[in-house]
């Protein structure tokens, strides 16, 4: 029994009872427990749909056995579980196909553990080389059914990125249809299709946009009815995902997009570059691309390009930090760009909104929302106990007003 906690979407303190790894009931309590200066909250476990394992994959030419990959993935899974991520998807890079397949085979072994690891997003293999970002375009392939079958035969693919404008149009649509039939969640990112081409992909089964605004094509012209960003925002059959570090996408734009799409079609994740933590050196090399950690340690950038606006190399935030960022965004009054103004809401409402972005909506995208992603009877008891307090020394524009600290993680009712 978890006593005297605040639960998103409920008025007043509650108690949560657990039976056989699931939530049995949530009942009202007389008063909420204080935790130092803040109230104790119970949240559903966070679901991170994109974490990268860059340095491991780059060094995996000497670690090609699925068993070694599986051991690594279990280590990463357990590390993120302790950080409150009770649902994890690891992304593969644009890399030699044999390395990707070996990693996916290792992934399949861990998925079979019936654990918090859901499988892999094959992100880099079928992207558009013109939008490859920090990926190495030498390892990008044209979408084909034969390559798709090579990948899905590993049984480690849970999500798949396909740039619908790549290769032969009919072949690419066939790849999207075939992957969808196999139960794979297909998305589009690192791409620049016209709106019409993207609509064709949606009709074939594409469900979401991968980190909208980053390596995403845009067109303000009428040709093709606009570009990818434009169609992503107006198409109600598409979910969008965003990197929640407030660096990859400007906070005002994040709120504009949420207002345009509606909260239930937006998913936030970390896009963490290094699945097991930052590298020991501030400089690194991944599949021929040089990267570095920014001096203020807030982001990673490609180091072999000179630009006023750096090309980013994934984030260095945890999923809990993503959640904290959105709690703070929702509580502030923010000037928009396409919308004039976003009014801040009460902390309790902000927490509920952040939960939807970081837990409920990703579960729904994967078709797991009747199992995980919310706190309600019958669902798995994946629960985080956190305190949310006002930060001492808060400075607007410098740090977050509200600090979210993780106290305890329950996974299927058991303390992690």
N, C-alpha and C positions, 0 to 999 in steps of 0.2 A: 504494500500500500504506500502510495506517495501522498503525503498530507500537506494541506495548506499551501497550495501553489496557484499562481495565476495561469489560466489556460486561454490561448488566443481564441477570440470569438465568444467567450463566456463572461458573464458579469460576476465579479467577486471571486473569492478564493474557492478552490475545489480540492477534492481528493480523487486520486486515480487508483483503482484496484486492478490488479493484473492476475490473469489465470492462464496457465499453459502457453505462456509467451505472448499472449494477446491482451489487449485492453478489455477488461470485463465491464467496467462502469466508470463514469465520471460524475461525482456528486458534489453539490454545493457544500461549502464549509462556512464556519462562522467568521473566521478572519484569516487574512493572509500572513504567512510567515515573513518576517523581516530577515534579510541577509546582509549584515553590516548596514550599509547606507541604502541598499536597494531592496526591491521586492524579488522574491524567488519566482521564476517563471518555469513552466513546463512547456517544451516545444516538441513538435515531431522531429525526428532525425532529419538532418540535411541530406539532400541528394545532389551530388555533383556529377553532371553529365559530361564534363570534359576536364580531365587532368592528363597532362602529358608526361611521358617518361623519357625525356629527351636524351640525357647522357647515357642511360642504360641502353637504349636502342642503338645509339651511335657506337657503343663499345661492344655490341652484341655479336660482331663477327666471330669473336672467340667464345661466345656463349650461345650457340645456336640450338642447343637441345631444349625441347619444350619443358623438360623437368626443371632446368635452371631458370627458365623464364617463369614457370609457375611458382618457384620458391621466391623469386623477386616480387611477383604480383601479390603473393600472400603477405609479404613484408609490408608492401605499400598499402594494401587493404587494411591491415591491422593498425598501421600508423594513422591512417585517415579515420578509422573507426574511433580511435581514442580522441580525435579532434572533432567528433560529432557528426561525421559523414557516415550515415548508415546505409547509403546507396551510392555506389561508385562506378563510373565508367572511365576507362583509360583510353586515351586516343593514340593512334599510331601516326607517325610522320610520313612525309614523302621519303621513302627509303627503298632499298633493293627489295624486290618482292619476296625473296627467300627469307630475309630477316623479318619482314612483316608476317609472313605465314608461320614462322617458328614461334613468334611472340603470340600470335593468335591461338596456336595449338596449346601453348602454355596457359593462355587465358581460359581455354575451354576446361582444363583440368580444375581451375579454381572456381569457375562457375558451377561445376558439378559438386562443389563443397556445400552448396545451398547456403551461401554466405552473403555478406553485404556487397560483394563484387558482382556486378551485373553483366560484365563482358566488355568488349572493346568497340569504340568508334573508329572505323577505318576512315581517317580524315584526309590523309595526304595522297592516296593512290590515284583517285579519279578527279582531282581538282584541276582548275584552269591554270596553266603555268604563268599566264599573264597576271594572275592574282595570287601567286604562291606565298607572298609575304616572306616569312623567315624560312620557309621550306625550300629544299633544293629541287629546282625544276628538272634536273637530270633523272629524277626518280618518280616522275609523274607519268601515268599511263593513260591511254585512251580507253574509255569504258567499253567493255565487251563482255558477253555472256561467258566466254571461256575463262577470262580473268576473274569474273565474279564467282564462278563455280570453284576456282582454285581457292579463293578466299573463304567462301562459306563452307567448303569441305573441312576446314579446320574446326568448325563448330564454336569458334570464339567470337564471331561477329554479332554484335547486338545492335549497332547503329552504323550507317554507311553514308558517306558524303559523295554526292555525284554532282558535278557541274553539268547542267543539262545542255549547255551549248557546245560541249566538247564532242569531238568525233562525229560519226554518222548519227544524225538525229534519231532515226528509227532504232538503231542499235542502243543508243543511250536510254531511250524511253523503255526499251525491252529490259535493260539492266534494272531500271527503277521498278518496273512491274515484277520482274523475277525476284528481286530482293524483298519486295513487299509481300509476295506470296510465301516467302520463307519466314515471315514474322520479323523481319529486320526493319527497324525504324529508319527510313531514308530521309536525309536532309540535304540541303544545298548550301554550300559556303565556298569561299575562295573561288568565286565565280562572278560572271558578268552577263547573265542572260538578259534578253529583252523580257518585258513583262509577259508577252505572249508565249515565249518559250518557257518561262517559269510556270505559267498556267498549265501548259501541256504536261510538265513534270508533276504538278499537283494532281492532275487528273489521273496520272499513272501511279500515284501513291506517295509522292513526296509530302512529308508532314511538317517540316520545320526549316527555318533558316539558321545556319550555323554562325554564331557570333556576328549578328547584324552590325554593319558599320565598320567592320574590320575585314579587309580584303573582299568587300562587297561592292559590286558594280552598281552605278547609279546613272540615270539619264533623265534630264529635264526636258528632253525633246519628245515630240509626239511619235516619232518613229518606233514601231514595235510596242506602242502604247506605254512607253516609259521603260525604266530599268528594274533591276532586282530589288533595290530598297523600296522603290515606289510601290511595286506589286506586293512586297512583303507586308507593307503597312496597310494596304487596303483589302487584301484577300483574307476573308474570315476563315478560310480552310487551312491557313498557314499559322503555325506558332512561330514566334521569334525567340531566339536565345541571345542573351547579352552577357558580356564579360563584366562582372560587377566590381571591378577595382576602382571605378570612377576615373580611370586614366585612359583605357582603351576607347571609351566613349564618354563625352562630356556629360556631367550630371544633368544639365538642362535638357540635353537631347534624350537621355534615358527617360526622364519624366514625360517629355513630349511623346515619345513612342508608346509608353505605357498608357497615356491618355488616349492616343489614337487607336491602339490595338484593343484596349481594355485589359484589365489586370489578369484575366483568366487565360490569355493567349501569350503571356510573356514568361520566360524562364530565365533565371539568373544562374550563372555558374562561375567557377574560378578561372578556368583555363590556365591553371597553375602549370608552369613550365617544367618544374623539377619535382616529380612525384614524391621523392623522399627528402625534400628540403633543398635549400640553395646549395650550389656547388661550393667547394672550399675556396676556390679562386674567384675573383671578380670577373675574370675573363674565361670564356669557354668556346669550344668549337663543336658543332653538331652537323654531321654529314656535309662537311665542307663550308658551312656558314659560321662566321665568327660572331660571337655575342658577348655582351658585357652587362654587368649590373650597374645601374645608374648610381651616381655618387650619393644621392639621398636614399638609396636602397628601396625606392618605391616601385621600380619597374625594370624590366630587362629590354635591351635594344640590340638590334643588329649592328655590329661594330664595323662592318666593312663598307658602310654607306655614310656619306656626309649629307645632313639635311637639318633644316630648322625644326622640322617635325619628324622625329625619329621613327624608323620602322621597328615595331615592337616584336619581342621574342617570347610572347606569352607573359603571364603575370607572375607575381610572387606573393599573392595573397592566399590565405586559407578560405575555405567556404564559410567559416564562422565570421571572418572579416567581411565577406560579401554580404552576409546577413546583417551585420552591424551597419555597413554602409547604407543599405536600403532603409533600415530603421531610421537612421539619421536623415536621409533624403526626404522621407515621407513626413517627418516632423517639422521640416523647415519650410518657410516661404521662399520659393525659388522663382526667379524670372526665367521663363522659357525662351525658346527661339522661334518655334512655329506656333506655340501657344504663349500668350502674353504673360500668364502668371499661373503658378501652381501653389495653392494654399496648403500650408502645413496642417497636419491632423494630430490628434491626441496620441500619446505614446502607445496606448493599447491598440488603437486602430493601425498605427504604423507597424507594430509587431505582427498583427494579423495579416497585413498586406505583404510584409517581408516573408512570412511563412508560406504564403501562396506562391511567391516567386521561387523560393529556395527548397520547398518540400512538395507541396501539393501539385503544382503544375508539372514539374518533371516526372512525378509518379504517373500523372495522367497521360503524358506524352508516351510513356513506355507501356501504357495499359495496365499499370500496377496500382491504380488509385483505390481499388477495393481491398488492397493488402497493406499498403504503406502510404505515407505522405500526409496523414492527418492524425489528429488525436480524437478518435471516436471508438465506441465499443465495437469489437470484432476485428479491428485492425491490429497488426503486429505492434507490440509494445516497444517501439523504437522511440525512446524519449530522451530529451536533453533537459537537464536542470541547469538553468543559467541565472545569473543576476545581471540586471540592467541598471546601471547607476549613471548619474551625471558626472562627467569627467572633471576632475580638478585641473584647473589651468586650461580650460577650453578656450580656443580662439577660433572664431568663425573663419572658414577658409583655410585653416591650418590643420585642424584635427576634428574628430567627431565629438559632438556634445555628449552623446550617450555611448557608454562603453559596455560591451556585452562580454561577460566572462563565463566560461564553461566550468561547471562544478562537477557534474556527473553525467555519464552516458549509460543508458540502458539499451541493450540490443536483444530483441525478442524476450524482454522481461528480465534479462540478466545484466548485472552490473559489469561494464567493460573495465 
